Amino acid sequence: MVTFIGKYSAKVDDKGRLVFPSPFKSAVPSGNDPRFVIKKSLYDNCLEMWSYEEWERESEKIREGLDFFNPQHVQFWRQYMRDCDIVEPDPKVGRISISRYLLDAIGVSKEVVFFGVNFKIEIWAKENFENSEINTEDYIAIAKSLSRK
């Protein structure tokens, strides 16, 4: 499993191209599939970027929990799979292209923040990322609620 840690900014050009952070690119072992899947986050105003292998693992877990004879499950799966981009960093320049539709969906104008959260990368419009941090008291309360006794 690939681990992504760190925060990096990048400027987006008019065609939705941006430089993929080299620490994230080098985190993927040579010989692994270099592709990534990008989709809109279900809960946050950001994009999620998964290594292709991790995407396959996670989406398989979700799919196994669904009954495709249940219309609601079919609708959920369709929406879950909607608007996914498969990208591969350009080996020479290190750029990726993200569809304008996905960038617009999270309010990107000029700059994004790539934020490594271990098993995936979040891509935020810079302004939204700066406003997404929770206060210390809420962070501590969540930590306490997660503690195991």
Stockholm file with secondary structure:
# STOCKHOLM 1.0

chainA/1-149         MVTFIGKYSAKVDDKGRLVFPSPFKSAVPSGNDPRFVIKKSLYDNCLEMWSYEEWERESEKIREGLDFFNPQHVQFWRQYMRDCDIVEPDPKVGRISISRYLLDAIGVSKEVVFFGVNFKIEIWAKENFENSEINTEDYIAIAKSLSRK
#=GR chainA/1-149 SS CCCEEEEEEEECCTTSEEECCHHHHHHSCTTSCCCEEEEECSSSSSEEEEEHHHHHHHHHHHHHTCCTTSHHHHHHHHHHHTTCEEECCCTTTCEEECCHHHHHHTTCSSEEEEEEEESSEEEEEHHHHHTCCCCHHHHHHHHHHHCCC
#=GC SS_cons         CCCEEEEEEEECCTTSEEECCHHHHHHSCTTSCCCEEEEECSSSSSEEEEEHHHHHHHHHHHHHTCCTTSHHHHHHHHHHHTTCEEECCCTTTCEEECCHHHHHHTTCSSEEEEEEEESSEEEEEHHHHHTCCCCHHHHHHHHHHHCCC
//
